[in-house]
Amino acid sequence: MPRLKQDRAVRTREALLRAAAEEFDEHGYTGAVITSILTRAELTAGAMYFHFKNKEALALAVMNEQHQAIETRVTSRGLQRLVDITLVWAYQLPIDPMLRAGVRLAVEQGSFGMRDATTFLNWQSAMLDCLRDAEQDRELMPGVDPESVAEFVVGACTGVQLYAQLVNGREDLSERTVRMWELLLPGIAVPTVARSISLDLERVIAR
């Protein structure tokens, strides 16, 4: 019985997050309505408040869900893993409401009084792990600082997707992400590794 309750609680939380993501994606934080989220999720207010105390808590959860959904789809290591994470993210962002909502909330949060850098720091931590593996495997150029590169890539991806959103609704976000790496890899990777890194989107989305 405890296991059944735990499984039901997990499913309820996931349904709330999906419904909230759809609502935030379509209407933003200010326009999102709790009753609409509950209708989408087909749940009661009591079920929501068991997991999240208010709309802000739901928004934070959606924001911080991003990197987990991406990392589980990537099996490579080092610099290739770092590149693959960004390629999968760029491909999924235009088609995944959870990712779109998380990005929208993270970027717009200042407009509704939130100041939470957790989602950016989570991405930075995941990328730093890749870069430390790359450093251990001697993939990085001498003098390259993994922490600085991780921070830069988070900022670069944020800027690339914002620009792509304004220009064409992120239709070419994947191509822009590939071009970002074509510029960046020669400056951080030893030449043999830079040449060996695959930027083939089909390789990572076919999994």
PyMOL commands that set and color helices and strands:
alter all, ss='L'
color gray80, all
select helices_A, chain A and resi 2-31+34-41+45-51+55-63+66-71+78-92+97-112+118-136+146-168+173-188+191-196+201-205
alter helices_A, ss='H'
color red, helices_A
deselect
rebuild
show_as cartoon
